[in-house]
């Protein structure tokens, strides 16, 4: 489970670096990580990075 999460996070970061913010948000939504799109509009960049770092630490 830990390895899967780490792989998932790295794939998001890779896609984001290649394609930019829209690709990142699309990836998150596609993977059903955020089911309510209202959450996306409330997240700013810093809190999202903290979210990803929290995922990596788990």
C-alpha contacts under 8 A as a table, 3 or more apart, distances in Angstrom:
res1	aa1	res2	aa2	distance
1	X	4	X	5.05
1	X	5	X	6.24
2	X	5	X	5.17
2	X	6	X	6.23
2	X	58	X	6.78
3	X	6	X	5.11
3	X	7	X	6.09
4	X	7	X	5.11
4	X	8	X	6.05
5	X	8	X	4.96
5	X	9	X	6.16
5	X	55	X	6.92
5	X	56	X	7.12
6	X	9	X	5.17
6	X	10	X	6.14
6	X	55	X	7.42
6	X	56	X	5.70
7	X	10	X	5.15
7	X	11	X	6.10
8	X	11	X	5.18
8	X	12	X	6.34
9	X	12	X	5.10
9	X	13	X	6.24
9	X	52	X	6.79
9	X	55	X	7.34
9	X	56	X	7.08
10	X	13	X	5.04
10	X	14	X	6.01
11	X	14	X	5.08
11	X	15	X	6.12
12	X	15	X	5.21
12	X	16	X	6.03
12	X	24	X	6.22
12	X	27	X	6.68
12	X	28	X	7.63
13	X	16	X	4.99
13	X	17	X	6.11
13	X	24	X	7.50
14	X	17	X	5.21
14	X	18	X	6.26
15	X	18	X	5.09
15	X	19	X	5.86
15	X	20	X	7.49
15	X	23	X	6.67
15	X	24	X	6.53
16	X	19	X	5.29
16	X	20	X	4.75
16	X	21	X	6.01
16	X	22	X	7.95
16	X	23	X	5.92
16	X	24	X	4.83
17	X	20	X	5.79
19	X	22	X	7.46
19	X	23	X	5.69
19	X	24	X	7.74
20	X	23	X	5.74
20	X	24	X	6.58
21	X	24	X	5.06
21	X	25	X	6.32
22	X	25	X	5.29
22	X	26	X	6.04
23	X	26	X	5.01
23	X	27	X	6.01
24	X	27	X	5.13
24	X	28	X	6.33
25	X	28	X	5.13
25	X	29	X	6.23
25	X	40	X	7.91
26	X	29	X	5.16
26	X	30	X	5.92
27	X	30	X	5.01
27	X	31	X	6.15
28	X	31	X	5.31
28	X	32	X	6.57
28	X	33	X	5.70
28	X	34	X	6.54
29	X	32	X	5.15
29	X	33	X	6.14
29	X	34	X	5.65
29	X	35	X	6.83
29	X	37	X	7.93
30	X	33	X	7.70
31	X	34	X	7.90
32	X	35	X	5.50
34	X	37	X	6.78
34	X	39	X	7.12
34	X	40	X	7.45
36	X	39	X	5.76
36	X	40	X	7.56
37	X	40	X	5.18
37	X	41	X	6.98
38	X	41	X	5.46
38	X	42	X	6.66
39	X	42	X	5.17
39	X	43	X	6.36
40	X	43	X	5.34
41	X	44	X	7.75
43	X	47	X	6.23
43	X	48	X	6.32
44	X	47	X	5.61
44	X	48	X	6.29
45	X	48	X	5.16
45	X	49	X	6.28
46	X	49	X	5.17
46	X	50	X	6.30
47	X	50	X	5.00
47	X	51	X	6.13
48	X	51	X	4.84
48	X	52	X	6.30
49	X	52	X	5.06
49	X	53	X	6.15
50	X	53	X	5.00
50	X	54	X	6.05
51	X	54	X	5.11
51	X	55	X	6.34
52	X	55	X	4.96
52	X	56	X	6.35
53	X	56	X	5.06
53	X	57	X	6.29
54	X	57	X	5.20
54	X	58	X	6.43
55	X	58	X	5.42
